[in-house]
Amino acid sequence: MMVMIIVALVVFGVCLGSFANALVWRVHQQAEEIEKKQPDGARLKDLSITQGRSMCPHCNHELAAKDLIPVLSWLSLAGKCRYCRKKISIQYPIVEISTALFFVGSYVWWPEPLIGIEILAFGLWLTILTGLMALLVYDLKWYLLPNRIVYPLAVLAGLLAVVETVTADNPLRAVISTALAVIIGGGIFYVLFQVSGGKWIGGGDVKLGWLLGLILATPANSFLMIFIAALLGSIVSVPLLLDKKLKRTSVIPFGPFLIIAAVLVQLFGTSLVNWYQHTLLMI
C-alpha cells in the first residue's frame, strides 16, 4: 500500500512540478506583456494559465501531448524543443523531480497520522507546496515574489489554518498561536524592510514571511524557520564571498531559503523544538 502511495505521489509530483514551471514562465511573460505601452490581448490570452495551450518558451509552437510528459519528454528530446531545436533549460526536469521528492518526503515525514481530516490538511499542503516551488524558482530567476502567486497561496494557507484550528484540542489557543506565528514570520522582515528602506530585505519577503507563518501556525516554528533560513543563507553566501564570486553589494534572493526552511520546519519543526527544549533547556 505504501509503495503504491509513493508511486502515485511521484507521478502527481512531477505533473504538478511541470505545472509550477508553466506557472512561473507564464506569470513572468504576462508581466512583461502588461508593461508594454500597448499589450497584445491575444498574446495575454495565450499566456493564460487556465486558457492558454502549452508552448515552447522560445518559438511559442504549441506542444503536442508527447512533448508534455514530465522529465521523460525532456530526456527523449535531449533537452531541446522538437520544433525549433533550441535548448530547453534543465530547470524544467529539476523542478519536476524536486517537487516529486518534496511530495514523497512530506508523506514519509508528515508529523501527524494521515487519517480523517488530516488527509485534507495533507492535500492542502501538497497544493501549497506546488505554489511555493513556483515562488522559489521565480525568486531565483528574477528576484521577485509575484503577488499573483503569493495571494492565492495565502488563501490556501488560510484554509489549512482553519482545518488545523478546527481539529485542535484548544481552538482558541490555536488561533492565538497562528496569529503570533504570522506576526513573527513577517513582522521581523517588515521591521528590517522599514528600517533599511528596502535595502536589507524585499517587500516580497515580508509577504512571504507572513504567508509561511500562517502555514507553520506556531511562534516557535516561525522563529525556527527564520533561524534555519538565515543559516542556509550563510552557508551558501559566505563561501561565495570568500571565493570572491559574490560582492558585499551583491543581491541574493532570500525567498528560496525561507521556503526550504519552512518545508523543513513543517515536517520536522515539532521534533526539533521538543529536542531543543528537553536537551538544551531541560524543560
C-alpha positions as CSV (number, residue, x, y, z in Angstrom):
1,M,0.0,0.0,0.0
2,M,2.8,2.4,1.0
3,V,4.7,1.7,-2.3
4,M,1.5,2.4,-4.3
5,I,1.0,5.7,-2.5
6,I,4.6,6.7,-3.1
7,V,4.4,5.9,-6.8
8,A,1.2,8.0,-7.0
9,L,2.9,10.9,-5.2
10,V,5.9,10.7,-7.6
11,V,3.6,10.8,-10.6
12,F,1.4,13.6,-9.1
13,G,4.6,15.5,-8.0
14,V,6.3,15.6,-11.4
15,C,3.0,16.6,-13.0
16,L,2.5,19.5,-10.5
17,G,6.2,20.3,-10.9
18,S,5.5,20.7,-14.6
19,F,2.6,23.0,-13.7
20,A,4.9,25.1,-11.4
21,N,7.3,25.5,-14.3
22,A,4.5,26.6,-16.6
23,L,3.1,29.0,-14.0
24,V,6.5,30.7,-13.5
25,W,7.1,31.2,-17.2
26,R,3.5,32.4,-17.9
27,V,3.3,34.8,-15.0
28,H,6.6,36.4,-16.0
29,Q,5.7,36.6,-19.7
30,Q,2.3,38.1,-18.8
31,A,4.0,40.7,-16.6
32,E,6.4,41.7,-19.4
33,E,3.4,42.0,-21.9
34,I,1.4,44.1,-19.5
35,E,4.3,46.5,-19.0
36,K,4.3,47.3,-22.8
37,K,2.6,50.5,-23.9
38,Q,0.2,48.5,-26.0
39,P,-0.3,45.0,-24.5
40,D,-1.3,42.3,-27.0
41,G,-4.7,40.9,-25.8
42,A,-4.4,37.8,-27.9
43,R,-0.9,37.2,-26.5
44,L,-2.1,37.6,-22.9
45,K,-4.9,35.1,-23.6
46,D,-2.3,32.6,-25.0
47,L,-0.3,33.1,-21.8
48,S,-3.2,32.4,-19.5
49,I,-2.6,29.5,-17.1
50,T,-6.2,28.4,-17.5
51,Q,-6.9,29.2,-21.2
52,G,-3.5,29.1,-22.9
53,R,-2.1,25.9,-24.6
54,S,1.3,24.6,-23.7
55,M,4.0,26.1,-25.9
56,C,7.8,26.2,-26.4
57,P,9.3,29.1,-24.4
58,H,11.4,30.0,-27.4
59,C,9.4,29.6,-30.6
60,N,6.0,29.6,-29.0
61,H,5.0,26.5,-31.0
62,E,2.1,24.7,-29.5
63,L,3.3,21.4,-27.9
64,A,1.8,18.0,-28.6
65,A,0.8,15.6,-25.9
66,K,4.1,13.6,-26.5
67,D,6.0,16.8,-25.6
68,L,4.4,17.2,-22.2
69,I,5.4,14.1,-20.3
70,P,7.3,15.4,-17.3
71,V,11.0,14.6,-17.3
72,L,10.7,11.9,-20.0
73,S,9.9,14.3,-22.8
74,W,12.9,16.5,-21.9
75,L,15.2,13.4,-21.8
76,S,13.9,11.9,-25.0
77,L,14.5,15.2,-26.9
78,A,17.9,15.7,-25.3
79,G,16.7,18.9,-23.6
80,K,15.7,20.6,-26.9
81,C,12.5,21.8,-28.4
82,R,11.1,19.3,-31.0
83,Y,10.2,22.2,-33.4
84,C,12.9,24.9,-33.1
85,R,15.7,22.7,-31.7
86,K,16.7,25.4,-29.1
87,K,17.8,24.2,-25.7
88,I,15.1,23.8,-23.0
89,S,16.5,24.7,-19.6
90,I,17.4,21.9,-17.2
91,Q,15.3,23.9,-14.7
92,Y,12.3,22.0,-16.1
93,P,13.2,18.4,-15.1
94,I,14.9,19.6,-11.9
95,V,11.8,21.3,-10.7
96,E,9.6,18.3,-11.7
97,I,11.8,15.9,-9.9
98,S,12.3,18.1,-6.8
99,T,8.5,18.6,-6.5
100,A,8.1,14.8,-6.6
101,L,10.7,14.4,-3.9
102,F,9.1,17.0,-1.7
103,F,5.7,15.2,-2.1
104,V,7.2,11.9,-1.1
105,G,9.2,13.4,1.7
106,S,6.1,15.1,3.0
107,Y,4.2,11.8,3.1
108,V,7.1,9.9,4.8
109,W,7.7,12.5,7.4
110,W,4.3,14.0,7.9
111,P,4.1,14.8,11.6
112,E,0.5,13.6,12.2
113,P,-1.2,10.3,11.3
114,L,-2.9,10.6,7.9
115,I,-6.4,9.7,8.9
116,G,-9.7,11.6,8.8
117,I,-9.4,15.4,8.3
118,E,-5.6,15.2,8.4
119,I,-5.8,13.8,4.9
120,L,-7.4,17.1,3.8
121,A,-4.7,19.1,5.6
122,F,-2.1,17.0,3.7
123,G,-3.8,17.6,0.4
124,L,-3.8,21.3,1.0
125,W,-0.1,21.2,2.0
126,L,0.8,19.5,-1.3
127,T,-1.1,22.2,-3.2
128,I,0.7,24.9,-1.3
129,L,4.0,23.1,-1.8
130,T,3.5,23.4,-5.6
131,G,2.9,27.1,-5.3
132,L,6.0,27.5,-3.0
133,M,8.1,25.7,-5.6
134,A,6.9,28.2,-8.2
135,L,7.8,31.1,-5.9
136,L,11.2,29.6,-5.2
137,V,12.0,29.3,-8.9
138,Y,10.6,32.8,-9.7
139,D,12.7,34.4,-7.0
140,L,15.9,32.6,-8.1
141,K,15.4,33.7,-11.7
142,W,14.1,37.3,-11.3
143,Y,14.5,38.2,-7.6
144,L,10.7,38.7,-7.3
145,L,7.9,37.1,-5.4
146,P,4.8,38.0,-7.5
147,N,1.5,38.7,-5.8
148,R,-0.3,36.6,-8.4
149,I,1.2,33.6,-6.8
150,V,1.5,34.8,-3.2
151,Y,-2.1,35.8,-2.8
152,P,-3.7,32.5,-3.9
153,L,-1.3,30.7,-1.7
154,A,-2.4,32.9,1.2
155,V,-6.0,31.7,0.6
156,L,-4.9,28.1,0.7
157,A,-2.8,28.7,3.8
158,G,-5.9,30.2,5.4
159,L,-7.9,27.1,4.6
160,L,-5.1,25.0,6.1
161,A,-5.1,27.1,9.2
162,V,-8.9,26.7,9.5
163,V,-8.6,22.9,9.2
164,E,-5.8,22.8,11.8
165,T,-7.8,25.1,14.2
166,V,-11.0,23.0,13.9
167,T,-9.1,19.8,14.8
168,A,-7.1,21.4,17.6
169,D,-7.8,20.4,21.3
170,N,-8.0,24.1,22.1
171,P,-9.2,26.1,19.1
172,L,-8.8,29.5,20.8
173,R,-5.2,28.7,21.7
174,A,-4.6,27.6,18.1
175,V,-6.0,30.9,16.7
176,I,-3.8,32.9,19.0
177,S,-0.8,30.7,18.2
178,T,-1.3,31.1,14.4
179,A,-1.8,34.9,14.8
180,L,1.5,35.1,16.7
181,A,3.2,32.9,14.1
182,V,2.1,35.3,11.3
183,I,3.2,38.4,13.2
184,I,6.7,36.9,13.9
185,G,7.0,35.3,10.4
186,G,6.5,38.6,8.6
187,G,6.9,41.2,11.4
188,I,10.7,40.8,11.7
189,F,11.1,41.3,8.0
190,Y,8.7,44.2,8.0
191,V,10.8,46.0,10.6
192,L,14.0,45.3,8.6
193,F,12.3,46.5,5.4
194,Q,11.2,49.8,7.0
195,V,14.5,50.5,8.8
196,S,16.6,49.8,5.7
197,G,14.2,51.3,3.2
198,G,14.0,48.0,1.4
199,K,17.8,47.6,1.1
200,W,18.2,44.7,3.5
201,I,15.1,42.8,2.7
202,G,12.5,43.0,-0.1
203,G,8.8,43.7,0.3
204,G,8.1,40.3,-1.2
205,D,10.0,38.6,1.5
206,V,7.8,40.4,4.1
207,K,4.6,39.0,2.5
208,L,6.2,35.5,2.1
209,G,7.1,35.6,5.8
210,W,3.5,36.3,6.7
211,L,2.3,33.6,4.4
212,L,4.8,31.0,5.8
213,G,3.9,32.0,9.4
214,L,0.3,31.3,8.6
215,I,1.2,27.8,7.4
216,L,3.6,27.0,10.3
217,A,1.0,28.1,12.8
218,T,3.2,28.5,16.0
219,P,5.6,31.2,17.1
220,A,8.3,28.6,17.8
221,N,8.0,27.3,14.2
222,S,8.2,30.9,12.8
223,F,11.4,31.6,14.8
224,L,12.8,28.3,13.8
225,M,12.1,29.0,10.1
226,I,13.9,32.4,10.3
227,F,16.8,30.8,12.0
228,I,17.2,28.0,9.5
229,A,16.7,30.3,6.6
230,A,19.5,32.6,7.9
231,L,21.7,29.6,8.5
232,L,21.2,28.3,5.0
233,G,21.7,31.7,3.5
234,S,25.0,32.0,5.4
235,I,26.2,28.5,4.3
236,V,25.6,29.5,0.7
237,S,26.8,33.1,0.7
238,V,29.8,33.1,3.0
239,P,31.9,30.7,0.8
240,L,30.9,32.6,-2.3
241,L,32.0,35.9,-0.6
242,L,35.3,34.3,0.5
243,D,35.9,33.0,-3.0
244,K,35.1,36.5,-4.4
245,K,32.3,35.1,-6.6
246,L,30.0,37.4,-4.7
247,K,30.5,41.0,-3.6
248,R,29.2,42.6,-0.4
249,T,26.8,44.6,-2.6
250,S,25.5,41.6,-4.5
251,V,21.8,40.8,-4.2
252,I,20.9,37.3,-3.1
253,P,17.2,36.2,-3.2
254,F,16.2,35.2,0.4
255,G,12.8,33.7,-0.6
256,P,14.2,30.3,-1.6
257,F,16.0,30.0,1.8
258,L,12.7,30.9,3.6
259,I,10.7,28.4,1.6
260,I,13.2,25.5,2.1
261,A,13.3,26.4,5.8
262,A,9.5,26.4,6.0
263,V,9.3,22.9,4.5
264,L,11.9,21.6,6.9
265,V,10.0,23.1,9.9
266,Q,6.6,21.9,8.6
267,L,7.9,18.3,8.6
268,F,10.4,18.3,11.5
269,G,9.7,21.5,13.5
270,T,7.9,19.9,16.3
271,S,10.6,17.3,16.8
272,L,13.3,20.0,16.6
273,V,11.6,22.2,19.2
274,N,11.0,19.3,21.5
275,W,14.6,18.2,21.2
276,Y,15.8,21.8,22.0
277,Q,13.5,22.1,25.0
278,H,14.4,18.7,26.5
279,T,18.0,18.5,25.6
280,L,19.3,22.1,25.9
281,L,16.8,23.8,28.1
282,M,15.9,20.6,30.1
283,I,12.3,21.6,30.2
